């Protein structure tokens, strides 16, 4: 089994719809791999 790293930035997690898209990508990846996720803060929670 291979290890893969997936990074998703703040805009990828900014809405519920986008979070579901990320979840679908991760679910496909975990079938054949060990997945390490790197997640940034959700775009709506980042302060300038």
C-alpha positions in Angstrom: 0.0 0.0 0.0 1.4 3.4 -1.0 1.3 6.6 1.0 0.1 9.7 -0.7 -0.2 13.3 0.6 -3.1 15.5 -0.4 -3.2 19.2 0.4 -6.3 21.3 0.2 -6.2 25.0 0.6 -8.7 27.4 2.2 -10.8 28.0 -0.8 -11.2 24.2 -1.3 -12.9 24.1 2.1 -14.7 27.4 1.9 -18.3 26.0 1.4 -20.1 22.9 2.3 -20.3 21.9 -1.4 -16.5 22.3 -1.8 -16.0 20.2 1.4 -18.1 17.4 -0.1 -15.9 17.6 -3.3 -12.8 17.2 -1.2 -14.4 14.3 0.7 -15.2 12.5 -2.6 -11.6 13.0 -3.7 -10.2 11.6 -0.5 -12.7 8.6 -0.5 -11.4 7.6 -4.0 -7.8 7.8 -2.8 -8.2 5.7 0.4 -9.3 2.6 -1.5 -5.8 1.8 -2.6 -3.5 4.1 -0.5 -2.8 5.4 2.9 -3.7 9.1 2.7 -2.1 11.9 4.7 -4.2 15.1 4.6 -2.9 18.6 4.9 -5.7 21.1 5.3 -5.6 24.9 5.5 -8.2 26.9 7.5 -11.5 27.4 5.7 -11.4 30.6 3.6 -14.4 32.1 5.5 -12.4 31.8 8.8 -9.1 33.3 7.7 -8.5 36.8 9.1 -6.3 39.2 7.1 
